[in-house]
Amino acid sequence: MYEALGLDAQRTILIAIMLALGVAGIAALFVGLFARTKIRLPYSAEVGFVALLVGLLIYGDATSTSTYRAYEALLPREGEVGVADEAPAGQFDKNVRVLAFQWGFLFFDGDKALRNVVQVPPGARVLFRIGASDVIHGFNVPAASITAELEPGETRYVWLRAPDRPGKYLIQCLNYCGLGHAQMKAWLVVGEPAEEDHDGAEEA
């Protein structure tokens, strides 16, 4: 199933560490409040805790950077991506109409309307015709280093060449659009998905 909010291994590890630190911190607070004797931690423990936080920061930044660079490296960009208020000239292998709403994307692909997932062939030139139904949204494809701002009642055109390598590439909203903004994500699926993924994609 294409789950735009799914957790990968790196995010799972970071969340597990944050939860463990949170539980440990609450436990330490209660021990400090209700212990009969004062507990003094050695200086080395304080230094170790700060080092742990710095290490987590470096790890989070490194994984985020490596993910972005992987997206960027797989998609040729020069002269093959763009944003405009009018339909661009030229031939495209796939034309997809997109409706952005609070808080998701609806892709109209032929006779199908799919929520938060669109499938394209490897290397295809894809044109997205995008509108917003309620508030200002963003349409960002990190792999293409491209972002379009979408205002209600207007149409924006975004085009790109899909990567040659099959996989799932993130699409997200970068304009704050309400409480569910952080969950407003979708997948650009390059290649033929597995049979169970066809069944798992949410069809409108």
C-alpha positions, 0 to 999 in steps of 0.5 A: 500500500502506498502510505504517504505517512508511512515510517521508514527505518531512519524515522522509526529509529529517531522516533524510538530514541525520542520516546525513550529519552522522553520516558527517561526524562519524565522518570528522572523528574519524578525521581528528583521530586520524590527521592528522599536523598539528593541524587547528584549526577557526575559531570561525565553524565552531563557531558554524555547527555549533551553529546547524545543530543548533538549526535542525534542532531547530526544523525538526523541532519545526515539522513535528511541530507542523504535522502534529499541527495538521493532524490536529486541524483536520480532525476535529470533536471536541466531544462526538463522541469518547469512551472508556468501559469499557462500550458507549455508547448511541446509533447508530454508522455503523460498529462495528469490533472491534480486537485489540492485540498485540505489535506491531500492531493487528488490525481485524475489519471485517465478514467481513474481518480487516485488520492495521494498517489500517481503512477508514471513510466520511467523517463516519461515527460509528465505534465501536471495541471494543478488547482486548489479547491480551498486555500493556498497550497504548495506542490513540491517534488523534492526529487525535481527541486521544483515547487509551485504555489497554488491559489484557489481558482487558479491553474498552475502547470508543473512539468518534469521528466520522471526518473529512469530508476523505478521507485517512490518519490515524495510529493508534498505541500510546502505552504502552511494550509491548516492543522493537517499540513504536515500530513499533506503528502503523496507519492510519484510512483515510477514504474509498475507497482506490485499487485498488492499496491494497486489494491492498496492505493486509495481510489476516489 
